[in-house]
Amino acid sequence: MVGERHLLYKLLSQFVAFSFMISFAAYGAEEKAAWQIEWEKTVAAAKKEGQVNIYMWGPTNEEAVLNAAGFPKAFPEIKIFGVPGMSGQVEKRILAERRAGRFLADLVITGANSNYNTLYRAKVLDPVKTALILPEVVDESKWWGGKHRYVDPEGRYIFVALGTANSGGFSYNTNLVKNPKEFSSYWDFLRPKWKGKITMQDVRGNPGRARASLTFFYHHPEVGPDFIRRLVAEMDVALFKDERLGTDWLATGRFPICFACDARPAKQQGLPVDDFGPMKEGQGLSPQGGTLTLVNKAPHPNAARVFINWFLSREGQTIYQSAGVAKPGESSSNSLREDVPKDVVIPDRRRLKGVSYLPLDRWDVLDMDPIYKVINEGLSRAERR
């Protein structure tokens, strides 16, 4: 009798354990099926729509999106139609089309400033965040800092795909600056020995390549507006409008240091110029033209969501990162996705361990007017001296 009860107890225990395992497995399958069902439904609807219209900053984004083999291979039924243009012009075109009652754009891939100040402020965006479906895309641990980055204060509408290290903007003539390591802080550029020996692009109204550096200086707690003010007020900087002129002055030795020169092409030509490395205050991380938005009232909403998930996947970001090519095998763009190989990224554009980075993709650092004001204050002070 005791043996029978023991056997019955053992069988019941095994049954309960087995039932628990079945229930747990069913629960896991149900959870897995949830995103799969949503994805399959979205893809099926996208194939019926047949295309996705992407407005983008060109030519880099155009090259990455239109000529990428990955998306057409995975989704041959969905055709990509690209509308390239300069950042800012793309957004204005979309608003003009909408005023005319033409809702043509599905997605926009351009710079953070124009996406935020034009499309976001005009309230013509749907959240990118709600369009993320694939587990490898939803998983924020794959991205720098362990999270997705958005420009907008809600953290929903303007997804940041790129985070490229900014060199700091200062370049030097290698024949005249014998020991670049004596510059360990940005404040070292204000030492009296370099007074009258720095040339700088007049960035007011057209910041160009200086935008990221100036934004970094202005908002960094250890640098700040006073650094910019003193640079232009105390160092007798020589201003130039055309960056080619500044690079020529640097390469020929007229000035040993330049701010906002394009030194890389000159260096590749064998001229005696180079960029300073990271200073102790760190560097900025620039989103460049790598912010993604989903336009509301889109004509192909499902195809747009399929493209978003492909674009933010490891495959999509690998292709997109490699599109910012300076020359074959070298890219000036750096995806914020950390599992994308970085060997193609130019060394001074890579994120390095031990370097502090200040992201320049937040909505509250995009306004250049306060920076122009500081530059004007510095120049006025210099004229009075």
C-alpha positions, -999 to +999 in steps of 0.1 A: +000+000+000+028+024+009+046+015-023+015+022-043+010+056-027+047+064-033+043+054-069+012+075-073+029+105-057+059+101-080+036+100-111+016+130-099+049+150-093+062+141-128+028+151-143+029+185-125+065+191-136+057+181-172+026+203-172+046+232-159+072+227-186+046+226-213+029+258-200+062+276-197+072+265-233+037+276-245+041+309-228+075+314-244+062+305-278+033+329-274+057+357-265+079+349-295+050+346-318+037+381-308+065+400-326+066+374-353+029+377-360+032+415-361+063+414-383+047+389-408+015+411-409+036+442-415+057+426-443+026+412-460+010+447-460+043+463-472+045+439-501+010+450-512+021+487-510+051+478-531+074+507-525+088+531-499+097+568-506+128+580-487+138+616-486+174+618-478+205+640-475+228+631-505+250+619-518+261+597-489+227+586-478+216+581-514+245+558-520+238+538-488+200+535-493+195+532-531+225+510-539+224+488-509+220+452-520+207+440-486+172+454-486+162+446-523+175+411-518+155+406-486+124+423-498+124+423-537+087+432-537+093+465-521+109+491-543+129+520-528+124+555-543+149+580-531+145+618-532+180+632-524+188+668-516+207+690-492+198+688-455+172+714-448+160+716-484+146+680-481+124+690-452+112+722-468+103+703-499+082+679-478+063+708-461+057+724-495+043+692-509+020+688-480+007+723-483-002+714-519-021+684-506+006+659-518+016+634-491+045+616-508+072+611-482+074+580-460+108+584-443+135+611-440+172+604-433+190+637-429+207+659-402+194+663-367+190+701-369+168+701-400+147+671-389+141+687-355+136+724-364+115+717-395+096+684-394+093+679-356+082+715-350+057+712-378+042+681-361+043+660-392+060+630-377+049+596-363+070+579-336+098+558-349+099+541-315+066+523-321+078+510-355+106+489-340+096+452-342+125+429-347+142+417-315+177+427-327+164+462-333+144+465-301+174+453-281+190+486-269+221+468-256+234+466-292+238+504-293+264+528-278+256+536-242+232+507-240+203+527-253+186+541-284+192+578-289+166+603-301+169+640-308+135+651-296+127+656-259+101+628-259+126+603-272+103+589-298+104+607-331+139+613-344+162+583-341+199+588-341+218+562-361+253+578-363+277+589-336+309+599-352+338+612-331+346+648-338+383+655-338+378+689-321+383+710-352+420+720-347+447+711-372+483+720-373+513+724-397+537+695-388+567+716-397+558+744-373+542+725-344+570+701-335+554+686-305+516+683-308+515+664-275+520+697-257+484+703-264+466+681-239+437+705-232+417+728-254+428+756-231+463+751-243+454+768-275+450+800-255+486+801-243+503+834-252+530+817-274+502+810-300+488+844-301+486+856-337+494+821-350+459+807-353+436+810-383+399+803-380+369+800-403+343+827-398+315+803-391+287+829-385+257+820-406+275+790-422+291+768-395+299+739-419+324+715-404+329+737-373+293+731-361+301+700-341+332+714-325+317+747-315+287+730-301+310+707-281+330+737-267+299+757-258+281+729-239+310+711-223+312+720-186+350+721-187+353+743-218+322+764-222+313+797-239+343+815-223+367+794-243+351+805-276+350+841-264+386+842-254+398+823-285+385+851-308+390+880-284+426+873-271+444+852-297+443+876-327+429+849-349+429+855-387+394+848-401+387+832-435+354+824-452+365+798-477+379+767-460+402+760-490+420+793-482+424+784-445+438+749-455+462+766-479+474+790-452+480+760-429+498+739-455+521+767-467+530+776-431+514+810-430+497+799-398+508+769-377+473+762-363+439+763-379+404+759-366+378+744-391+403+736-418+398+704-440+432+689-432+425+653-442+426+657-480+457+679-477+474+653-456+465+626-481+482+647-508+514+647-488+512+682-474+526+688-439+493+690-420+475+669-395+446+670-369+452+672-332+441+641-313+415+640-285+421+664-256+416+655-220+381+671-221+371+645-247+353+648-279+318+654-294+298+627-310+282+640-342+250+626-357+260+640-391+232+632-416+223+601-397+189+608-381+158+589-391+122+601-390+088+585-400+065+610-417+028+609-407+001+604-433+027+584-452+015+567-484+033+535-476+033+531-438+040+494-436+068+495-462+083+523-441+082+502-410+098+473-428+126+495-440+131+510-405+137+476-390+161+466-418+179+499-417+185+496-379+195+459-381+231+449-380+231+443-417+215+476-425+238+496-402+269+479-416+259+489-451+249+524-440+281+530-421+303+520-450+285+545-473+303+575-458+334+566-478+363+591-479+381+566-502+378+529-509+378+510-475+375+542-454+343+557-440+339+590-422+306+577-407+303+556-375+271+538-366+260+540-330+253+503-332+282+487-314+281+452-331+288+468-365+325+462-374+345+495-372+375+486-393+361+506-422+358+538-401+386+563-404+407+560-371+400+596-359+362+591-364+361+559-342+348+559-306+377+550-284+378+534-250+389+559-223+377+589-242+348+609-228+322+618-254+296+645-254+266+635-277+257+664-299+223+650-310+201+664-283+174+689-292+187+714-266+221+717-282+211+724-318+206+761-316+237+779-330+225+815-322+239+816-287+273+804-301+272+831-327+265+856-300+296+846-281+317+848-312+304+883-319+312+893-283+347+880-286+353+898-319+339+931-304+363+927-275+392+921-298+384+953-318+384+974-286+418+961-275 
